[in-house]
Amino acid sequence: MSLEPRPLTLSSSPHAFAGDSTARIMWTVVAALAPATAWGIYAFGPRAAWVTALAVAGCAGFEAVFQRMRGRPVTVSDGSAVLTGLLLALNLPAASPWWLVVLGAAVAMGLGKHVFGGLGQNPFNPALVARVVLLVSFPVQMTTWSAPGSFLADGISGATPLGAAKTAVATAGVLGPAGHVDLWALALGAHGGSIGEVSAIALILGAAVLLWRRIIPWDIPAAFIGATLLVTGAVWELHPDRVLDPLAQILTGGLLLGALFMATDMVTSPLTRKGRWIFGLGCGVITAAIRLWGGYPEGVSFAILLMNACVPLIDRFTRPRKFGWVKEAAP
C-alpha cells in the first residue's frame, strides 16, 4: 500500500447538489405566478394580456441587448429576464400605455440589473426599481386603475381600496363609505389595482408551491405580513374611523405580491435566518408607516427597496460565529 500523500481537490460550496439550477428555479417561480397572472387577465381583459406580453418581451429583449453590449453570452433562456418582465407587468395597471411598459422594461434590465453586473449581482429587485421610477416619473399613468370586468381597461376607472381610503381621510378626515370593504372581494380580486395584486387567493396558491419546493423562505413573508398587521392593527384600534381594517391592509394593495414574490428574492434578501427576520420586519414597518402617514397610499415597493439597501449591513451584523471561535479575554 502506497503511503504517498494524495492531493485534495477543494471547491466552493455548496458541495451537495440539490438538483436545482438557476433556470429551473426561475421558471418555477414564473409558473407559480401563473394563477395571479391568469386572474389579472381574466379580470382586466385583453389589455392586461397585452401589457404582460409586452413587459416580458421587453425585458427579454433588453436582456439580450445589454448582454451583447457587455460582450457576454445571451442567457435569456434561464428565465430570469422573463420573471422580471412578469413581475413588472403584475405591478402595472392594465391601462398602461405601451411606451410606459417598454420604458419600464429598459429601466428594470438596465438600471436595475446590468448596471450592477447582471444576474446575481444586483442589490435591488429590478422590477421594483422600474416600478418606483415609473411611479415617480409618471404618477398619472401609474395610478390610472381599471375596475375588474371593464375589459376595455381604458374608460372605466376603479380606485384601489387604499387609494379611496387615503383620499377620503385627506378630504373629510374620516373614512366614511371608503372604510366599508368586502374582505371576500379583496381576497378574490374584485377590486381595482395593478394586474397582479388584486387576487390574494391566487398569490397565496402560487407561493404555497414555492414554499413547498423550498425556493422561497417562510420567515420573510411571515415577518413582513406580521409587522404590517401589528402596526396597522394597533393604529386601527385607536382610530378605526381613519384607518382600514388590518385584514384589509393585508389583502389589498401589493403587500402579498411583494411579501411572497419580491421580498423573498434570494439575491436581494439576507442570508441568515436572523437577518431575514430583521429584513421582513423592516419591510412591514416601513410599508405600514407609508400607508398610514405617508403621501402615497401604498408603500410596499419603497419598503422593499429601502431594506434591499440595508441587506449588506444586515448580513454583516447577523453572520454566525466561526466554528471554534473563542472570545478573547480583556487584558
C-alpha positions, 0 to 999 in steps of 0.5 A, a space after each residue: 500500500 502506497 503511503 504517498 500523500 494524495 492531493 485534495 481537490 477543494 471547491 466552493 460550496 455548496 458541495 451537495 447538489 440539490 438538483 436545482 439550477 438557476 433556470 429551473 428555479 426561475 421558471 418555477 417561480 414564473 409558473 407559480 405566478 401563473 394563477 395571479 397572472 391568469 386572474 389579472 387577465 381574466 379580470 382586466 381583459 385583453 389589455 392586461 394580456 397585452 401589457 404582460 406580453 409586452 413587459 416580458 418581451 421587453 425585458 427579454 429583449 433588453 436582456 439580450 441587448 445589454 448582454 451583447 453590449 457587455 460582450 457576454 453570452 445571451 442567457 435569456 433562456 434561464 428565465 430570469 429576464 422573463 420573471 422580471 418582465 412578469 413581475 413588472 407587468 403584475 405591478 402595472 395597471 392594465 391601462 398602461 400605455 405601451 411606451 410606459 411598459 417598454 420604458 419600464 422594461 429598459 429601466 428594470 434590465 438596465 438600471 436595475 440589473 446590468 448596471 450592477 453586473 447582471 444576474 446575481 449581482 444586483 442589490 435591488 429587485 429590478 422590477 421594483 426599481 422600474 416600478 418606483 421610477 415609473 411611479 415617480 416619473 409618471 404618477 398619472 399613468 401609474 395610478 390610472 386603475 381599471 375596475 375588474 370586468 371593464 375589459 376595455 381597461 381604458 374608460 372605466 376607472 376603479 380606485 384601489 381600496 387604499 387609494 379611496 381610503 387615503 383620499 377620503 381621510 385627506 378630504 373629510 378626515 374620516 373614512 366614511 363609505 371608503 372604510 366599508 370593504 368586502 374582505 371576500 372581494 379583496 381576497 378574490 380580486 374584485 377590486 381595482 389595482 395593478 394586474 397582479 395584486 388584486 387576487 390574494 387567493 391566487 398569490 397565496 396558491 402560487 407561493 404555497 408551491 414555492 414554499 413547498 419546493 423550498 425556493 422561497 423562505 417562510 420567515 420573510 413573508 411571515 415577518 413582513 405580513 406580521 409587522 404590517 398587521 401589528 402596526 396597522 392593527 394597533 393604529 386601527 384600534 385607536 382610530 378605526 374611523 381613519 384607518 382600514 381594517 388590518 385584514 384589509 391592509 393585508 389583502 389589498 394593495 401589493 403587500 402579498 405580491 411583494 411579501 411572497 414574490 419580491 421580498 423573498 428574492 434570494 439575491 436581494 434578501 439576507 442570508 441568515 435566518 436572523 437577518 431575514 427576520 430583521 429584513 421582513 420586519 423592516 419591510 412591514 414597518 416601513 410599508 405600514 408607516 407609508 400607508 398610514 402617514 405617508 403621501 402615497 397610499 401604498 408603500 410596499 415597493 419603497 419598503 422593499 427597496 429601502 431594506 434591499 439597501 440595508 441587506 449588506 449591513 444586515 448580513 454583516 451584523 447577523 453572520 454566525 460565529 466561526 466554528 471554534 471561535 473563542 472570545 478573547 479575554 480583556 487584558 
